[in-house]
Amino acid sequence: MQRFYNEQARHKLLTGAKLIHDAVTTTLGSKGLNAMIKRQYGPLHVTHDGYTVAKNFKLADEEVALGYQAGVDLMLSAAIAVNEKAGNGTTSVVALAYSILEGIDKYVVAGHNPMDIRKGLETASKQVVERLVEIS
């Protein structure tokens, strides 16, 4: 069993997240592209739906062994959560979640405390939700 720590673990998580981000965000917006999904049986499935792309995203076995699956799973859990609550916005949440992960990685590499970053994100997200409720 392979184990990853610190920089190597962050790199693998971010790389896995980027793989699914790149696949899903191609469908973003009205001018987004279609995606082709190969299934175990039957013809290829063509879709413009980010959620369908996300839930069908699979890594090759060798990539899974290298630790990228954690990043894929993190992004997929965000996509599933927003789809269950709102029924839409999967592609947007994947793009946003990846941007947040990328930003967090930059701050951690620069020496900031990950727990302080988490607390800051929680505070900021509460403020954003309050403001959205206010203006809705």
HELIX and SHEET records of a PDB file:
HELIX    1   1 ASN A    6  THR A   25  1                                  20    
HELIX    2   2 GLY A   50  LYS A   55  1                                   6    
HELIX    3   3 ASP A   61  ALA A   65  1                                   5    
HELIX    4   4 GLN A   69  ALA A   86  1                                  18    
HELIX    5   5 THR A   90  VAL A  109  1                                  20    
HELIX    6   6 PRO A  114  ILE A  135  1                                  22    
SHEET    1   A 2 ALA A  35  ILE A  37  0                                        
SHEET    2   A 2 HIS A  45  THR A  47 -1                                        
END                                                                             
